[in-house]
Amino acid sequence: MTTHGLTRRRMSGGGVWLFQVGASSPMAVLAGGIVATYATTGVVATPLTFPLLGTLLGLLAVGYVAMSRAVPHAAPAYALLAHGFGPVTGMVGGALALVFYSAIQMSLYGLVGVTIADLVGGSWVLWSGAVWLVVAVCGLLHVSLSAFVVGSVLCVELAVIALFDIAGFTHPAGGAISTAPVSIDGLWSAGIGGAFTLGIAAFIGFDTAPAYSEEVRTSRSISRSTLAAVLFMALFYGVSAWSLAVAVGADQVAPTAADPDAGLPFSLLDQWYGNGLSLLATLLLVTSVVVAMLSFHNTIARYLFAMAREGVLPGWLARTGASGRAQGAPTGGSIVQSVSALLVVGAFTLVGADPLKVIFTWFSAAGAVGILVMLVLISAAAIRYFRRGGGSNESLAITTVLPTLGVIAGAGVLAIMVLHLSSLLRIADDSPLQAIIPAVVVATIVVGVIWGMLLRARRARVLPEIGRGRPDPLRVLDQRLQDLDV
């Protein structure tokens, strides 16, 4: 192994886009997220939540990617908050990213284990273990191999979902395409908080692009891929949610989705195309989830690598592969992520936690809330960073206006999500269990602050390095030359 660094200038904007969309797991969004949203919240206007949330996340992404161009770093939340508010706040960003990206990835072990067990039989625990091994091995390989895996699976996956959407609109229930799912009046529903939470979870992955900022060919690749990912998800997922409601009927989609015997959306594929395509879709659900887990694994490994590189974490976490397929891969961070996933999911399994109701639903909801908090903080940090003269000649709209709108809208959506978690978690409105997820977010922030304060008290020499990285002058020169050619 070596500590020389990540692979340089090897990834294209298209490769980053694959990781962003792959991390969101489109088939899991259709078969899991959209169906679960209708079933648990009863919000018929679910299709509208995707363009609304896409607009919000697009606003939050403006300051994020603009600042990441000026501060390229493999652990962007950690680095950008450090540059915007100081090193202690940077530790808060690192803690939020590590905890809640991990929560999203770990939630998928419950979903994938149950899906495979339902398909071929056996214990979901054993199948989750097999998937863990696949992710652990692929995480140790070079990023280009992982990008090939992601791209191959994603192309087939999107094609099958497109066939579903086409059939849904050409076979509407009642003989006519219903516009109720895209009516604004449908947003005023008691379950809208739960719908927003699952909707945010569906988008998570678009925000991982800046973690590859040290590996992309040009700095503009990050902003282009992020904008493309957000627009694609907002439209594609919105259309898919509408297609499902049209095919089943706007008045029947919620109760049908809640019926496990209905088998949505695979039963509709059976009806329209036969057993072959529905079986392929089920297999794609498995591979889609594995690809998403691999994408999050890569992101978390890069956070661990980058923070260790600056002395915040043990130095051995900054190791990268030295040769072969592992060259440039953050092997130290990859191993830690694999072990932590095994321990956490294993612990919940040992206490008998339900793989879907607890591991999948609760962990993904926590991840959605935590990551949105992180994105709001990053936008606020970007505003402060640019107002203090940081960065390049960005316009006022990019440095202040749009990020400010993102902070305001993000805080509003967060409030709605937190106040209405009961509809998603299927607990009583007055249940104290609603406080668990917000408490975990607050506890993570507190841990980040304490972590930063301890560094200040015991290892003060490390503080100036937080968020700075160790740039190679030749790489920086090459990056700038590449940008001039764009």
N, C-alpha and C positions, 0 to 999 in steps of 0.2 A: 504494500500500500504506500501511498504518498500523501503529502500535505500540500502539494503544489497548487491545487485548486480544481475548479470545475472545468469541464470542456468549454473552450472559448470559440465564439463565433461559429457555432456549428448548427444552431437551430434557426429555422426560418419562421416567419410570421405564421405560415400555414401550420407548421408543426406545433407552435404554441396554441393556435386555435383548436387543434385536435385535442390537446390536453384540457383546454377549457371546456369544450362541449362534452368531451368524453367524461370529465369529472362530474358533470351534471347528470350523466346516465339517462339519455333520452327514453329508452325503453322502460326504465324504472320509473321515470316521471309519468309515462302514460299508464303503465300497468299498476304502479304503486301510488305515486303522488296524486295524480288526477282522480283516479278511482277512489282513493282514500279521502280526498277533499270532498267529493260529492257525498260519500258515505257518512263521514263523521260530522261535517258542518252543515250539509243540506243547502249550501250556497249554489243556486242554479247558475248564477252569473260568474262562476269560476273562470270561464274563458277570458273575461275582462280583467281579472286580477293579473294576468301575465303581462299584457302591455302596460298596465299601471305600474306594476313592480319593475318592469324593464325600464320605464322612464325614470323611476326613483334610483335604481341601481346605475343607470347611465349617468345621472347627475353626480352620484357618489364616485363614479369611476373617473370623472373629468380631472379633479384635483389629484386623485390617486395616481393615474398614469402620467400626468404632467410632472408631478414631483418625482416619480420614479425615473423619468428621463434624466432629471438633474442628479438624482441620488440612486444610481443602479445598485441593487443589492439583492442577494439571494434570500434574505429574510425581510421583505419590504415593510410589513407592519412594524416590526421592531426598529428598522432603520428610519423610516419616515417619521414615526412618532418621536424618535430621539432627535432628529433634526428640527422638528417642529416645536416640541415642548421641552426637550431636555432628555438626558440619558435615563433618568428614573422612569419617565413615561415610556421611553423606548422599551424598557423591561416589561411594562404593562402590555405593550403591543406584542412582544414576543410570547408572553404567557397566554394572551387571548388566542393568538394564532395556533400555538401548539395544542392547547386544550380543546379548542372547538373545531379545528380541522380534524383532529383525532376523533372527536365525538362523531362527526359526520362519517368518517371512514369506518369506525367501529360499529356504527349503527347498521351498516350494510352487511355485517357478518350474520346478523339475525335474518335478514331478508334473503340473502343468497343461500343460506343453509336450508331454510324452509322450502324455498323454491326447488332446489335440487332434490330434496327428500320427497316432495310431492310428485316430482317428475319420475324418479327412478326408484324411490323407496330408500329405506335406511334411516339412520339418525341424522338430524340436522346438525348436531354437534360434530360428527365425523366429517360431514361435507364442508362445514365451515372451516374445520381444521385443514382439509385438503386445499381449500381456496387460500387460506392463510399461507400455506407453503408456497403456492404458486406466486402470490404477491411478494413474499419475502425473497424468493429467488430472482424474480424479474426486477425487483427494486435494486438489486445489486449490480444489474447490468447497465450498459451504456444507454443514455437517454434516447439515442437514435433507434435502438432496438425497441424500446418501449413505445416510441412514437409510431413505429411501424405496426406494432400490435394494436395500438389505439386506433389508428387510421383504418386498418383493415376491418376491424369489428364495427366501427362507427358507420362506415359507408353502407354496409349491409343493413345495419340497424335502422338508419334513417330511411332507407328504401322501403323497408317493411312498414314502418310507421306511415310513410307517405301513401302506401297502398291502403292502409287502414283509413286514413283521412278521406281519400278519394271515394272509397266504398261507403263511408258514413254519409257523405253528402249526396251520393247518388242513390242511396237506399234509406231515405228519411222515414222515421216513424210517422204514420198518418199521411204519408204521401207528399208532405211539404216541409221545406227547411224552416225550422223554428228560429225566430230571432230573440226569443226570451233569454237564452244564455248570454246574449250580448247587449242586453238592456241595462242601462245604468241603474234603473230602479231596483234591480236585483242585488245591487251591492249593499243596500241598506238592510242587512241581515244580521241576526245575532251571532252567526257563525263566521263573520267576516275575519275576525282575528285569527281563527284557526286556518282559514283559507290563505291569509297572508303568510302565515308561518310556513305552511307546506309549500307555498309559492316561492318564498325566499329560499327554502331548502332546494327547490328545483333549479334555481339559478346558481347556487354555490358551485364554484369551479371557474366561473368567468373571472373571478378576482385573483386567481392563482398566477396569472401571466407575469406580473412583476417579479415573481420568485425566479424566473428564468432570464432576468435582465442582464445577467453577466454572461449568458450563453448564447443570446440571440445575435444574429448577424448585424442588425442595426437597431438603434434605440426606438425608431419609429415602429418597429414590428410589434412592440407591446401595445401601443395605443391603437393601432389598426386592428390587431387580433381581438382586443378587448371590446372595441366598438362593434366589430362584426359578431362576436359571440353573444353580446347582450341583445342586439337586434334579432339575431337568428332565434335565440331561445324565446324571446318575447312573442314573436310571430308564430314560430313552429309549435310551441306548447299551447299557445292560445287557440290556434286552429285545431289542434288535436283534441283539446278539451271541448271545443264547440262541436266537432265531428261526433264525439262520443255522445253528447247530449242530443244531437240531431238523430242519431241512429236509434237510441233507446226511447227518446221522447223527453222533453224538458220536464214534464210533470212526473216522470217515472225514473229519471236517471239517479236521483238520490236513493230511493228505496231499493232499486235494482243493484246499485253499486254496493249497498250495505249487505246484500244477500250473498254470502260466500258461494252458494250453489250456482249463482248466475255466471260466475267465471269470467267477468269482464276483464279485459277486452278480448280475451282469447276465444270466447264462445262466438263472438261476432265474426272473428276471422274464420272460424270453422264454418259458419253459416254462409259466408260470402265466397271463400276461396277453398274450403275443404281442410281436412286435418293436417295436410302437409305444411301449410303456411303457419297455422297456429302452433304447431310443434316447433317450427323454426323460430317463431316469435318468443316462445318459452325459452328456447336455448339462447336466444339473443338477450333475453332478460338476464340470464345468468352471466353471459359474457359481458354485457353492459355494466353490470354491477362490479364484476372483477376489474374491468377497465377503469371504472370510477375509483375503486379502491387503490389501484395502482397509481392513478393520477394524484390522489391525495397523499399517498405514501411518498411519492417523489417530492411533493411540495414540503411535507413535514421534514423529510430528510434534509432538504436544502436549508430550512430554518435552523435545524440543529447544527449543520455544518457551518453556516455563516456565524451563528452566535458563538460557537466554539472557536472559530477562527479569530475572534476578537477577545478571547479570554473570559467570556461570560460563562461558558460551559467547559467541561474538561477537554483538554487539547486533542485527545484521541478521537473525539467526534468530528474533528476537521479533516479526518483522513478521507482520501478519495482513491479509487482504483488506479493502479499504475499501468496496467497492460490489458490487452485483449478486449473482450466485450465490457469489462468493468472499468476501462480507462475513463477517468473523469467523473465517474459516478460517486456520489457522497456515501461511501460504504459505511462509515461510522454511524452517521445519522440513520441510515437505512436499517442497520441492525437494531438500534435502539427503538425505532418505530415498530419494527416487527415484534420485538420482545414485549413492549408496552401493550400492544394490541392483544397479544396472546394472554398476558396477565389480567388485563381489565375484562375482556370478554369472557375469559375463563372463570374469573371470580363471579361474574353475574350468572354464568351458567351453573356453577356449583351451588349457588343459593336458589336455583330453580326459577330464575327470571324468564318470563315468556319471551321468545325470540322476536316476536312482532310487536306485541303490546308494550313491552318494556325496552328491549335492546334497540329495536328499530325506531319506534315512535318517539320515545322519550329522548334518546340520544340525538336523533335528527332534529327534533324540536329545539333541544338545547344548542345544537350546532347552528341552527338558523338564527336564533336570538343572539348568541355570542358573536358570530361573524358580522351580523348587522351592526352591533355595537362597535366592533372593531373598525368597520368601514366608515361609520359616522365620525369616530375619533380621527381617522386618517384624513378625512376631508377637512376637519377643523384644523388639523396640523398643517395641511397644505396651505390653507388660507393664511395662517400665521407665518409659515415659511416664506411665502412669496411676498407678503407685506413687509417682511424684514429684509427684503432685497435678495432672497435666494433665487436660484434658478436662472433661466435665460429670459429672453424677450417674449414672454407669453402675454397674451391679451388679457385685459381686465376681466372679460367674461370667463376665461379659463382659470385665472388665479383667484377670483373672488366671487363673481356673481353666481355662476353655476354651482360651485362647491357650497356656497351659503344656502342656496335653495335645496341642495342635497342634504345638508345637515338638518335643516328645518323639517323637510319631508321625512327624512329618516327617523328623526326623533318622534314624529307623529305616528309613523307606522309601528315603531317599537312600542309605543304606549298602547296602541290597539292590540298588538300581538300579546303583550304581557297581560293585559286586562281580560283577554278572552282566550287564554290557553285551555280553559276547561272544555271547550267544544272539541278541541283536537285530541286532548288526552282522555276524554270520556270520563271526566270526574265532575262532581257537583260544583256549582258556581262558587259556593262558599267553602270549598275544601281547602285545608291548609297545604295540600300537595301542590297547589298552584304556585306556591312560593319557592319550590325547590329549584326550578330552572333559573329564575332571577337571582336566587341566593348563590347559585354556583357561579353565575357571571360576576356578581359582586365579589365573591370570595377570590375568583381568579384575578380580578383587578387589584384587590388588596395584597395578594401574594406577589404580584408583579411589583407593587410599590415597595413592599418589605424587601424583596429581592434586590431592588435598586438601592435602597437605603443601606442594606448590608454591604453591598459592593462599595458604596461611598465610604462606609466606616472602616472596612477591612482591606479593600483593594482599590483604593482611590486612583491608582495609576491606570486602571482598566476603564474608568468612566470616559475619558476623552476619546477612546477607541470605539465606543458603542455607536453602531450605525455607520462607521467610517469605512470598514472593510480594509483590505490590503491591496489596493489596485496595482496592477502591473503597468508601468508607463507605456510599454510597447502595445499592450492590449488597448489602453485608452486611446493612443494615437491611431491604431488601426480602426477602432470604433468610429472615431471622428471622421477619418477618411472615408469610411463606408457611408456614413450619414451624408457627407457632401455629395455622394453620387446618387442619392435618392431624389 
